[in-house]
Amino acid sequence: MNTILVVALVCANTVAAPDCTRETALDIVTAQAHSLQECLIQGPTVAAGSGRAADTNTYVKTRCEQRH
């Protein structure tokens, strides 16, 4: 069975959004989802739970990743 991960990448403001990846992120927060729709709904919640909302030097980019 395939697993879908909700991934919140915490990147520095100096990193452009297209360049914010697992390799450039300062922190990575993940959660498991059962469907793509669930992943899209959970994304903002995972981002908010990253604890970086008040940090003006970073931003959070969310994405859904499929694991095999």
N, C-alpha and C positions, 0 to 999 in steps of 0.2 A: 504494500500500500504506500502511496506517495504521501509525504508530509509537506504541509505548507507552513513556512515560518514567517511570522511578522518580525521584521527587522527594523530597529530604530538605530540609525547611525548618528552619533553625536560628532559634529565636525566643527572646527574652528571657523569663525567668520571670514578668515583669510582664504579659506578653501572654497572655490566656486562650486555651486550645487552639482554640476555634471561631474566634478572631480571628487565628490564626497562618496567614497567607497569603503569597503571593509578595510582596505589597506591604509587609507588616509584618515579614518575616523579616530577620534580620541577615545571613544567608548562605543560599545555595541550592546544593545539590549534586544533579546529575542523572546518570542512567545510562540507557542504552537497554535495553529488554526486548523479547522477541519475542512474549510473550503476557501476559495478565493474571496467570496463575498464576506466571510467572517474575517478574513485577513484585512480586507479594506476597511471594515468597521472597527476592528481592534487597533489599527495603526495609530490613530490619534491618542487612544488610551495608553498604549505602550510608550508613545513619545512623551506624553504628559507624565507618566510614571518614571521617566528617566531621571527626574530630579534636576534637569538642566533648564527648565522654563525660565527661571529668574537670572540665569547666566547670560549676560549681554555679549559675551565673547564667543558664544557657540550657537549653533542651531541644530535642529534635529530633522533628519530626512528619513522618511519611512518607506519601506518597500516590502513586497511579498516575494519570497523565494521558494521554489519548489525543490524539495529534497527527494531523492529516489532511494 
